[in-house]
């Protein structure tokens, strides 16, 4: 309907369309819709990338987690970055992955650390628990850094009430 009238959905509507496709289990159509929007030169926002990445993680399939990570890499390459809220939401979702390699959660953590963006306590807690649930040596640098961040946030009352 919009296309016939020479109009296109704005970024907010595209986010909802992509979210619907992801939650319906059609990640391929969500990705295709995203690609079409980008290739047509329509306005882009970090939230569009985040919506697809978050939606692709639904069900924590290997394919979905890879799509999520690829989208986040592309977002960085295009110089779009997450703020504390968006990054925390992504980290919280990615940290729920129980069976995979945790690479998407690690990528989000690293992406936020490089930009000196502080995730929320619930996101740090979920990420920390996810790392502890894996077979990682106790002296692993990533685990030590996350553990220190978790302890600092927990000790100084950065917990939600």
Secondary structure, DSSP 4 states (H G I P E B T S, - for coil): -TTTTT----HHHHHHHHHHHHHTT-HHHHHHHHHHHHHTT----HHHHHHHHHHHTGGG-HHHHHHHHHHHHHHHHTT----HHHHHHHHHHHTT--SS--HHHHHHHHHHHHTTPPPPHHHHHHHHHHHHTS---TT-HHHHHHHHHHHHHHHTT-S--
